[in-house]
Amino acid sequence: MDQRSAARNRILRPATIEFGGSAIPCMVRNMSGAGAMLDVATTADVPELFTLTVKADGHRTLCRLVWRNGKRIGVALE
């Protein structure tokens, strides 16, 4: 069952996960006002809280990690 609080829009945009002076490239697969799904090379290095910067428009938002599955993560937008 889908537990999302808002419907997500399918997108495909490069972005960066930023935390503590480090950055991990990622791809935003879908996004809503409440959360997003990201593709990453490895989920092991992604912290619980980080800033997501979407390269196309420079939009930055604080995110909280909700789930990990293979090379995908789900985040809640703070």
Secondary structure, DSSP 8 states (H G I E B T S, - for coil): ----SS--EEEEEEEEEEETTEEEEEEEEEE-SSEEEEEES-STT--SEEEEEETTT--EEEEEEEEEETTEEEEEE-
